[in-house]
Structures are given as C-alpha cells and as structure tokens.
Amino acid sequence: MSQELWKSYFETGLESAKAGLIETAVDYFEWAAKIKPDNQEIYYNLGVSYMTLGKMNDAIDSFTKSINLDGNNSDAFANRAICYSYVNNKPKSNQDISRAVSKGAIESGIREAVRLIEEKRKKEKKKKN
C-alpha cells in the first residue's frame, strides 16, 4: 500500500508542477518523501520546485539529499550550484559546477544560468534599497 501511495503522491506532484501549481507540487513531493525517504528523484523534484518558488535554502537542502542518495546526478549538482550562487555562496557554487561538469553537464550552460540568477539577485537587492 505505501509503495503505491508514495508513487501516487510523486506522480501527482509531477503533474502539479507541470500545471504550474508549484506549492501543491511541493506538498505532494514532501508527502512522497516521508513515505519513501530513500528516493533521490523525489528530493530532486522537490528541490526544483523550491527553486522555482525562490526558496533557495530549501532547494539546497533537497538537492543535497538527492545527491547524498545518488552522487551521479549532474542536474542536482548544477541546480544546487545555481542556488548557492543566488544565496551568494560563490565557493560552493563553483565547487558544484565542477562536480556537475565532471558528471557530464555542460559548463557554459550552468555558468550562464548562474550569471542570470546573479543578475536577478542584484536587481531584487536594488529594489529593496
């Protein structure tokens, strides 16, 4: 029963994310993770959802859990690098870019995403001041 339940939650989370219902997706991914805490795919998608919502520290935590379960997911390293850059942790961002590239990610794409997220952060900071 719980095997089917976590999968149902996970799939509903994916459908919610595709429909743009990111907060709902987060809820379903979190429920799936409680039932199946050893599934890296759940944590990866939870991280993407948090990242989409701008909750970068939560995204970093989720990507880290995903990486701890599967250290070969270049996308998890790349997305965590982007999140680290957004929270102004350049050393960890660069470290994750290197790890992502070593797992097969394209460095120029990650660096462009990091550049864009840094611009966004700077614009948000100016608006606050």
C-alpha positions in Angstrom: 0.0 0.0 0.0 2.7 2.6 1.0 4.6 1.6 -2.2 1.6 2.7 -4.3 0.9 5.7 -2.1 4.3 7.3 -2.4 4.3 6.8 -6.2 0.8 8.3 -6.4 2.0 11.4 -4.4 5.1 11.7 -6.5 3.2 11.5 -9.8 0.6 14.0 -8.6 3.5 16.3 -7.6 4.9 16.0 -11.1 1.5 16.7 -12.7 1.0 19.7 -10.3 4.4 21.1 -11.3 3.7 20.7 -15.0 0.4 22.6 -14.4 2.3 25.4 -12.7 0.8 24.6 -9.2 4.2 24.6 -7.6 3.1 25.0 -4.0 0.8 21.9 -4.5 3.7 20.0 -6.1 5.9 20.8 -3.0 3.2 19.3 -0.7 2.9 16.1 -2.8 6.7 15.7 -3.0 7.1 16.2 0.7 4.4 13.6 1.4 6.1 11.2 -1.0 9.5 11.8 0.7 8.0 11.0 4.1 6.9 7.6 2.8 9.9 6.9 0.6 12.9 8.9 2.1 15.5 6.9 0.1 14.3 8.1 -3.3 16.6 10.7 -4.9 14.2 11.5 -7.6 11.6 12.8 -5.1 14.2 15.1 -3.5 15.5 16.3 -6.8 12.0 17.3 -7.9 11.3 18.9 -4.5 14.5 20.9 -5.0 13.4 22.1 -8.4 10.0 23.1 -7.0 11.6 25.0 -4.1 14.0 26.7 -6.6 11.0 27.7 -8.8 9.4 29.3 -5.7 12.6 31.2 -4.9 13.2 29.2 -1.7 16.8 28.6 -2.4 17.9 27.3 1.1 15.1 24.7 1.0 16.1 23.8 -2.6 19.8 23.4 -1.5 18.7 21.1 1.3 16.6 19.0 -1.1 19.3 18.8 -3.8 21.8 17.8 -1.1 19.5 14.9 0.0 19.2 13.9 -3.7 22.9 14.0 -4.2 23.5 12.0 -1.0 21.3 9.3 -2.4 22.7 9.5 -6.0 26.0 11.2 -6.4 25.9 11.0 -10.2 23.0 13.3 -10.8 24.7 16.2 -12.7 21.4 18.1 -12.8 21.2 18.1 -9.0 24.8 19.5 -8.7 24.1 22.1 -11.4 20.8 23.3 -9.8 22.4 23.4 -6.4 25.3 25.5 -7.9 22.7 28.0 -9.1 21.0 28.1 -5.7 24.3 28.6 -3.9 25.1 31.4 -6.3 21.7 33.0 -5.5 22.4 32.9 -1.8 25.9 34.4 -2.5 28.0 31.4 -1.7 30.3 31.5 -4.7 32.8 29.0 -3.4 30.2 26.3 -3.0 28.6 27.3 -6.3 31.9 26.9 -8.2 32.5 23.5 -6.4 29.2 22.2 -7.6 29.7 23.5 -11.1 32.9 21.4 -11.2 31.1 18.4 -9.9 28.3 18.8 -12.4 30.7 19.1 -15.3 32.6 16.0 -14.1 29.3 14.1 -14.2 28.6 15.2 -17.8 26.9 18.6 -17.5 27.8 21.4 -20.0 29.7 24.1 -18.1 28.7 27.0 -20.3 25.0 26.3 -19.7 25.5 26.3 -15.9 27.6 29.4 -15.9 25.0 31.2 -18.0 22.3 30.2 -15.5 24.4 31.3 -12.6 25.1 34.7 -14.4 21.3 35.2 -14.9 20.5 34.3 -11.3 23.1 36.7 -10.0 21.7 39.5 -12.1 18.2 38.7 -10.8 19.5 38.8 -7.2 21.2 42.1 -7.8 18.0 43.6 -9.3 16.0 42.4 -6.3 18.5 43.9 -3.9 18.3 47.3 -5.7 14.5 47.3 -5.4 14.8 46.8 -1.7 17.2 49.7 -1.3 
